[in-house]
Amino acid sequence: MKIINTNKEKKYRCSFRKYTYTPFDKKQNKMKKISFFVLSIITISLLFPACEKDNIEIVSQDLSYQLDPNYISVNIPDTFKFDPSNIIYLAGQTEVNFSAETDGTTTTIKQGHSVSFTVNMKQSLDKDLKIRLMKDATLLENYKGEGKDKYFDLPESNYSIPEIELLANNKSAEITFSFEEISSLQKAPGYLLPLRLEIVDKVTNLKVSEEKYYIFIKLDVEYTRNNISVADFIEGVNFNQSILFESNYRTNLLRYLKDGDENNFYNSWISENKSDYLVLKLPEEETIKGIKINSPASNTQLGAVTVLVNENGTFVKHGEATFAAIGFWDPNSLYIKFTEPVTTSSIRLENFINYYNTANSTYIQEVNLIK
């Protein structure tokens, strides 16, 4: 409701006259009280409009407002949900990672061939319970790891997981996963196996956890040919002018790798992290017998490096070269020889390690390929 005061300047004070009376008898006193109350109400109703002498005008009025019936609501569930079931679950991590190397004949898993998982139960039973881990491809839909579309399915012939019994009056047991026929696991980038915990014989009021019921087995496979060795010298033609050097670090120093100066400490490309790499790209395929690297005889000397060769568009590891210390008066040339010469358009060097301290920088003054 809106009101407008149309006469704001005229204001008057009002006062009420004080009335008194004297009672004569009990009945008269009661009647006088009623009369006085009625008279007071009438007097006040007459005087109030005259108090301020303001003229009040109603200019608009909205009577359509209604209280929202949902303004106050109480959500009361029909029943209080409580699940009294006993729970069985997998303890620990939800993914186990293995890494392997293969040369096409032999595959070696670095972390060993098996792993055990702990299965727990909230309350023990009065009888033995059979449980198992079973392959379940539907679990891959919720897999959070990287590259699930690139990894191969692990064949059933390449692993074993025996059923186990969780003995009566026990709350815990171990279940073991093992790789089998390991040398047949040669596909890069590797294999991925999703497993689900299951109860073999159903038990009343016992169920598998809805959260801790799965495990992923991931095997990364790196192909390596074991095709390099360290040599004192390699016969052949050294060249680097046709090489295009690429790296993820200190690209402004790459020009020094083929400036012809094999001894200038200050004209060096520098590696400071294990993640640094150096790629030697050729304009066309060449048959390469080895690599010559010049590194200073100081605390910045190269101690080890990993060599990969481009084979049909994929860099394949050919091995790791580990060097001896260079004497102060010795030539600063380090030679890496391919046991079988490689025909390729590019070679990648990575995982540069300083001879004296892995935390130190590694300086490389010149790089040549030998054909």
C-alpha positions in Angstrom: 0.0 0.0 0.0 1.3 3.5 -0.9 0.3 6.6 1.0 1.1 10.3 0.2 1.1 13.0 2.9 -0.7 15.8 1.1 -0.3 18.3 3.9 3.1 18.0 5.5 3.3 21.6 6.8 0.3 21.5 9.1 1.1 19.7 12.3 -0.7 20.1 15.7 -0.1 18.6 19.1 -3.0 16.9 20.7 -3.7 16.3 24.4 -6.2 14.2 26.3 -8.2 15.5 29.1 -7.9 13.7 32.3 -11.3 12.3 33.6 -12.0 11.5 37.2 -15.0 10.0 38.9 -16.1 9.1 42.4 -17.8 5.7 43.0 -21.1 5.7 45.0 -21.9 2.1 45.3 -20.7 -1.1 43.9 -23.2 -1.3 41.0 -22.8 2.3 40.1 -19.0 1.9 40.2 -19.1 -1.0 37.7 -21.4 0.9 35.3 -19.2 3.9 35.5 -16.2 1.9 34.6 -17.9 0.5 31.5 -19.1 4.0 30.5 -15.7 5.5 31.0 -14.1 2.8 28.9 -16.5 3.3 26.0 -16.2 7.0 26.2 -12.4 6.8 26.2 -12.5 4.6 23.0 -14.8 7.0 21.3 -12.7 10.0 22.3 -9.5 8.5 21.1 -11.0 7.5 17.7 -12.2 11.1 17.2 -9.0 12.8 18.3 -6.4 10.6 16.4 -7.3 11.8 12.9 -7.0 15.4 14.2 -3.6 15.0 15.9 -1.3 15.6 13.0 -4.0 17.2 10.8 -2.4 15.4 7.8 -4.5 14.4 4.8 -3.7 10.8 3.9 -4.4 9.7 0.3 -4.3 6.1 -0.9 -2.8 6.1 -4.4 -2.4 2.4 -5.0 -3.1 -0.9 -3.2 -2.1 -4.5 -4.1 -4.0 -7.2 -2.4 -2.9 -10.0 -4.7 0.1 -11.2 -2.7 -0.2 -14.8 -1.4 2.3 -16.8 0.8 4.3 -19.3 -1.2 3.0 -22.7 -0.1 6.6 -24.1 -0.5 8.1 -21.3 1.6 8.5 -23.7 4.5 9.1 -27.3 3.7 10.4 -30.3 5.7 12.0 -33.3 3.9 11.3 -36.4 6.0 12.4 -39.8 4.4 9.9 -42.5 4.4 12.3 -44.9 6.2 15.7 -44.6 7.8 18.1 -46.7 5.5 20.5 -48.9 7.4 22.5 -51.7 5.8 23.5 -54.4 8.4 25.4 -56.4 5.8 28.9 -57.6 6.5 31.4 -56.1 4.0 34.4 -57.7 2.2 36.9 -55.4 0.4 40.3 -54.9 -1.1 42.8 -52.9 1.1 45.4 -50.6 -0.3 45.9 -49.1 -3.8 43.7 -49.5 -6.8 46.5 -49.7 -9.4 49.8 -51.6 -9.5 52.4 -50.6 -12.1 55.1 -52.8 -13.6 57.7 -51.9 -16.2 59.5 -54.3 -18.5 62.1 -54.4 -21.3 62.1 -56.7 -24.2 64.6 -57.2 -27.1 62.1 -59.3 -29.1 63.3 -62.5 -27.6 63.5 -62.0 -23.9 61.3 -59.8 -21.7 62.4 -58.8 -18.2 60.0 -57.3 -15.6 62.0 -55.0 -13.3 59.7 -55.2 -10.2 59.4 -59.0 -10.2 56.7 -61.3 -11.5 54.0 -61.2 -8.8 52.2 -59.1 -6.3 49.9 -59.9 -3.4 46.7 -58.0 -2.3 45.1 -58.0 1.1 41.4 -58.8 1.3 39.6 -57.7 4.5 36.2 -58.4 6.0 34.4 -56.3 8.7 33.3 -59.3 10.7 34.7 -62.8 10.6 32.5 -65.8 9.7 32.2 -69.1 11.4 33.1 -70.9 8.2 35.7 -70.7 5.4 34.9 -68.3 2.5 36.1 -68.7 -1.1 37.0 -65.4 -2.9 38.7 -64.5 -6.2 39.8 -61.7 -8.5 38.2 -61.9 -11.9 38.8 -59.9 -15.1 36.1 -57.3 -15.8 36.5 -55.2 -18.9 33.7 -52.9 -17.9 35.9 -51.4 -15.2 37.9 -49.7 -18.0 35.0 -47.2 -18.5 36.0 -45.5 -15.2 39.7 -46.0 -15.5 41.5 -42.7 -14.5 45.0 -43.5 -15.7 46.7 -42.4 -18.9 46.6 -44.2 -22.3 44.0 -46.8 -21.6 43.1 -46.8 -25.4 46.8 -47.5 -26.3 47.4 -50.4 -23.9 46.8 -54.0 -25.0 44.6 -56.5 -23.2 46.6 -58.8 -21.0 46.0 -62.4 -22.4 44.7 -64.9 -19.9 47.7 -67.2 -20.7 50.0 -64.5 -19.3 48.7 -64.4 -15.7 47.3 -66.5 -12.9 45.3 -65.6 -9.8 44.3 -68.7 -7.7 41.1 -68.7 -5.7 41.8 -68.4 -2.0 39.9 -69.2 1.2 39.4 -66.7 4.0 39.4 -69.0 6.9 36.7 -69.1 9.6 37.2 -66.6 12.5 39.6 -64.6 10.4 39.1 -61.1 8.9 42.0 -61.0 6.4 43.7 -63.0 3.7 46.2 -62.5 0.9 45.4 -63.1 -2.8 48.4 -63.3 -5.3 48.6 -62.2 -8.9 51.5 -63.6 -11.0 52.7 -63.0 -14.6 53.1 -66.1 -16.8 55.1 -66.7 -20.0 56.7 -63.4 -19.6 58.9 -63.5 -22.7 55.8 -63.4 -24.9 54.9 -59.9 -23.5 56.6 -57.8 -26.2 54.0 -55.3 -27.3 54.7 -51.6 -26.6 53.5 -49.5 -24.8 52.2 -52.4 -22.7 49.3 -54.2 -21.1 46.3 -53.3 -18.9 44.2 -55.7 -16.8 41.1 -54.7 -14.8 40.2 -57.1 -11.9 37.1 -57.3 -9.7 36.8 -58.9 -6.3 34.2 -61.6 -6.1 32.7 -64.0 -3.6 32.6 -67.6 -5.0 29.9 -69.0 -2.7 27.3 -66.5 -1.7 26.7 -65.9 2.0 23.6 -64.2 3.5 24.3 -60.6 4.7 27.8 -60.6 3.2 28.6 -58.5 0.1 31.5 -56.9 -1.7 32.2 -53.3 -1.0 30.8 -50.8 -3.5 34.0 -48.7 -3.4 37.0 -51.0 -2.7 36.3 -53.9 -5.1 38.7 -53.4 -8.0 42.4 -53.3 -9.0 44.2 -52.5 -12.2 47.4 -54.2 -13.2 49.5 -52.1 -15.7 52.6 -53.3 -17.4 54.7 -50.8 -19.4 56.8 -52.5 -22.1 59.9 -50.8 -23.6 61.5 -52.3 -26.6 65.3 -52.4 -26.4 67.7 -54.0 -28.7 70.8 -54.1 -26.5 72.7 -53.0 -29.6 75.4 -50.5 -28.2 78.7 -50.6 -26.5 81.4 -48.1 -25.5 84.5 -48.1 -27.6 87.9 -46.3 -27.6 87.6 -45.5 -31.3 85.4 -46.2 -34.3 86.7 -46.4 -37.8 84.6 -44.4 -40.3 83.6 -41.0 -41.5 82.6 -38.4 -38.9 80.0 -35.9 -39.9 77.6 -33.4 -38.3 77.0 -30.5 -40.7 73.9 -32.2 -42.2 72.5 -33.0 -38.8 69.5 -30.9 -37.5 69.7 -30.9 -33.7 66.5 -30.6 -31.7 65.9 -30.5 -27.9 63.5 -29.6 -25.2 66.2 -27.6 -23.3 68.7 -24.9 -24.0 67.9 -24.7 -27.7 69.9 -21.5 -28.0 73.1 -23.6 -27.4 72.4 -26.2 -30.0 74.6 -24.4 -32.6 77.7 -25.3 -30.6 77.2 -29.0 -31.3 78.4 -28.6 -34.8 80.6 -25.5 -34.7 83.8 -27.5 -35.2 85.2 -26.6 -31.8 85.6 -29.9 -29.8 87.5 -28.4 -26.8 86.0 -25.0 -25.9 84.3 -25.5 -22.5 82.2 -22.3 -23.0 80.8 -23.4 -26.4 78.8 -26.3 -25.1 75.2 -27.5 -25.1 74.1 -28.1 -21.5 71.8 -30.7 -19.9 70.6 -30.1 -16.4 67.7 -32.5 -16.0 67.1 -36.2 -16.6 64.1 -35.3 -18.8 66.3 -33.4 -21.3 66.7 -35.0 -24.7 68.6 -34.4 -27.8 67.5 -35.5 -31.3 69.9 -35.9 -34.3 67.8 -35.6 -37.5 69.2 -36.5 -40.9 67.8 -35.2 -44.2 67.5 -38.9 -45.4 68.3 -42.3 -44.0 71.9 -43.2 -43.4 73.6 -46.3 -42.2 75.3 -45.3 -38.9 78.1 -47.2 -37.2 78.4 -45.1 -34.1 78.3 -41.7 -32.3 81.2 -39.5 -31.1 80.5 -37.1 -28.2 83.0 -34.5 -26.9 82.6 -33.7 -23.2 85.1 -31.8 -21.0 87.4 -33.5 -18.5 85.9 -31.8 -15.5 83.0 -32.1 -13.1 80.7 -31.5 -16.0 81.7 -34.6 -17.9 79.0 -36.9 -19.4 78.9 -40.2 -17.5 76.0 -42.0 -19.1 73.3 -41.6 -21.8 70.5 -43.6 -23.3 70.4 -44.1 -27.1 67.2 -44.6 -29.1 67.0 -45.2 -32.9 64.0 -44.2 -35.1 62.5 -47.4 -36.6 59.5 -46.9 -38.8 58.5 -43.7 -37.0 59.1 -45.0 -33.4 62.1 -44.5 -31.3 63.4 -47.9 -30.1 65.8 -48.1 -27.2 69.2 -49.6 -28.3 70.8 -49.4 -24.9 72.6 -47.3 -22.3 76.2 -46.2 -22.7 78.2 -45.7 -19.5 81.6 -44.0 -19.7 84.8 -44.0 -17.7 86.3 -40.7 -16.4 88.3 -38.7 -18.9 91.8 -37.9 -17.7 92.9 -34.3 -17.8 95.5 -35.0 -20.5 93.3 -37.5 -22.4 91.3 -36.8 -25.5 87.8 -35.7 -24.5 86.1 -37.9 -27.1 83.5 -40.5 -26.0 82.5 -43.2 -28.5 79.2 -45.2 -28.7 79.3 -48.1 -31.1 76.3 -49.9 -32.6 76.9 -53.6 -32.5 74.9 -53.9 -35.6 75.0 -50.7 -37.7 71.5 -49.0 -37.9 69.9 -47.5 -40.9 67.8 -44.6 -39.8 66.8 -40.9 -40.3 67.1 -39.9 -36.6 68.7 -40.8 -33.3 67.6 -39.7 -29.9 69.8 -39.2 -26.8 68.2 -38.9 -23.4 68.7 -39.4 -19.7 72.0 -37.5 -19.6 73.9 -38.3 -16.3 76.9 -36.4 -15.0 79.8 -38.7 -14.3 80.6 -37.1 -10.9 77.2 -36.2 -9.5 73.7 -36.7 -10.9 72.8 -33.2 -9.6 75.5 -31.5 -11.7 75.1 -30.1 -15.2 76.5 -32.1 -18.2 78.3 -30.2 -20.9 78.6 -31.5 -24.5 80.9 -29.6 -26.8 80.4 -31.5 -30.1 78.4 -34.4 -31.5 79.3 -36.4 -34.7 77.7 -39.4 -36.3 80.0 -42.0 -37.8 79.3 -43.9 -41.0 
